[in-house]
Amino acid sequence: MGDDAVIIQGADTPDADVRALQARALFSTVHGAGRVMSRTAAAGKRTRQGRVLKEGAISREMMHAWVKRKGVVLRGGGTDESPHVYRRLPDVLAAQGATVQVLHTLRPLVVVMAGADEFDPYKD
C-alpha cells in the first residue's frame, strides 16, 4: 500500500557463485516483501460488534500519514495492511543480491482497498 513495486527476473549471469545461489533457491525468488507484524498485532482485536479487546500497534493516522508522505491517495484499507507491517522493498531486493534483475519500478498513485469496516469472508 503506497510503496513502490518492481518487476524482476532472474539474473542471467556467468558468475558461478550467483548461479549456485540461484540453484539453491530452485531458481525462484520472493513474490512480496513479507510481513514484519501480524494482522492482529497491527490492527488489534475486536469483537464482531466492534468492542475493542486489544489495541493495535498501528493507528489509522499513522497509516494515512505514511501514504500521504509518499504522495499516494488511499481509499479504504485497514491498518492490518498498513505499510508499517511490511518489509521495505530496498531491503528485500538487497537480500536477493545479484540473483535478480529489476526490469521496471512501478510507483503507485492511488490505492483502493475494502475499508476496515467491510466484511471479508476470507479474513473474518
C-alpha positions as CSV (number, residue, x, y, z in Angstrom):
1,M,0.0,0.0,0.0
2,G,1.8,3.0,-1.2
3,D,5.3,1.5,-1.6
4,D,7.0,1.0,-5.0
5,A,6.7,-2.3,-6.7
6,V,9.1,-3.9,-9.1
7,I,9.0,-6.4,-11.9
8,I,12.0,-8.6,-11.7
9,Q,13.5,-11.6,-13.5
10,G,16.3,-14.0,-12.6
11,A,19.7,-12.6,-13.5
12,D,21.4,-14.2,-16.5
13,T,25.0,-14.3,-15.3
14,P,28.1,-16.4,-16.0
15,D,29.2,-15.9,-12.3
16,A,29.3,-19.4,-10.8
17,D,28.7,-18.1,-7.3
18,V,25.5,-16.4,-8.3
19,R,24.4,-19.4,-10.4
20,A,24.9,-21.6,-7.3
21,L,22.7,-19.2,-5.2
22,Q,20.0,-19.3,-7.9
23,A,20.2,-23.1,-8.0
24,R,19.9,-23.4,-4.2
25,A,16.8,-21.2,-4.4
26,L,15.4,-23.5,-7.1
27,F,15.6,-20.6,-9.5
28,S,12.8,-19.0,-7.5
29,T,12.5,-15.6,-5.8
30,V,10.3,-13.6,-3.5
31,H,6.7,-12.7,-4.6
32,G,6.3,-10.0,-2.0
33,A,8.0,-8.0,0.7
34,G,6.8,-10.1,3.6
35,R,5.1,-9.1,6.8
36,V,7.0,-8.0,9.9
37,M,3.8,-7.8,12.0
38,S,0.7,-10.0,12.2
39,R,-2.7,-8.6,11.2
40,T,-3.8,-8.8,14.9
41,A,-0.7,-7.0,16.2
42,A,-1.2,-4.2,13.6
43,A,-5.0,-3.7,13.8
44,G,-5.8,-5.1,17.3
45,K,-8.6,-7.4,18.2
46,R,-12.3,-6.6,18.3
47,T,-15.5,-8.4,18.8
48,R,-17.9,-8.7,15.8
49,Q,-19.9,-5.9,17.5
50,G,-16.8,-3.6,17.4
51,R,-15.8,-3.7,21.1
52,V,-12.0,-3.4,21.4
53,L,-10.4,-6.3,23.1
54,K,-6.8,-5.3,22.3
55,E,-5.5,-2.1,20.8
56,G,-3.4,-2.4,17.6
57,A,0.1,-1.1,17.2
58,I,-0.8,0.9,14.0
59,S,-3.3,3.7,14.1
60,R,-5.3,5.0,11.1
61,E,-3.5,8.3,11.5
62,M,-0.1,6.6,11.2
63,M,-1.2,4.7,8.1
64,H,-2.6,7.8,6.4
65,A,0.4,9.9,7.3
66,W,2.7,7.3,5.7
67,V,0.9,7.1,2.4
68,K,0.4,10.9,2.3
69,R,4.2,11.4,2.6
70,K,4.6,9.0,-0.4
71,G,2.1,11.1,-2.4
72,V,-0.4,8.3,-2.7
73,V,-4.1,8.6,-2.5
74,L,-5.6,5.9,-0.2
75,R,-9.3,4.9,-0.4
76,G,-10.3,2.3,2.2
77,G,-7.8,-0.1,3.7
78,G,-7.4,-1.4,7.2
79,T,-4.4,-0.9,9.5
80,D,-3.7,-4.7,9.1
81,E,-2.5,-3.8,5.6
82,S,-0.6,-0.6,6.5
83,P,2.8,-0.1,5.0
84,H,4.2,-0.3,8.6
85,V,3.6,-4.1,8.6
86,Y,5.7,-4.9,5.6
87,R,9.5,-5.1,5.0
88,R,10.9,-2.3,2.9
89,L,11.5,-3.1,-0.8
90,P,15.1,-2.0,-0.9
91,D,15.9,-4.4,2.0
92,V,14.2,-7.3,0.2
93,L,16.0,-6.6,-3.1
94,A,19.3,-6.3,-1.3
95,A,18.7,-9.8,0.3
96,Q,18.2,-11.2,-3.2
97,G,21.6,-9.8,-4.3
98,A,22.8,-10.5,-7.8
99,T,20.3,-13.3,-8.3
100,V,17.6,-11.0,-9.7
101,Q,17.5,-8.1,-12.1
102,V,14.9,-5.3,-11.8
103,L,13.2,-4.7,-15.1
104,H,10.7,-2.0,-14.1
105,T,9.9,0.0,-11.0
106,L,6.2,0.9,-10.5
107,R,5.1,3.9,-8.3
108,P,1.5,3.8,-7.1
109,L,-0.7,6.8,-7.4
110,V,-3.9,5.5,-5.9
111,V,-4.6,2.5,-3.7
112,V,-8.2,1.3,-3.3
113,M,-9.0,-1.4,-0.8
114,A,-12.0,-2.6,1.2
115,G,-12.4,-0.4,4.3
116,A,-11.7,-1.6,7.8
117,D,-15.5,-1.9,8.4
118,E,-16.1,-4.2,5.4
119,F,-16.8,-7.9,6.0
120,D,-14.1,-10.1,4.4
121,P,-15.3,-13.7,4.4
122,Y,-11.7,-14.9,3.9
123,K,-10.4,-13.0,6.9
124,D,-13.3,-12.7,9.3
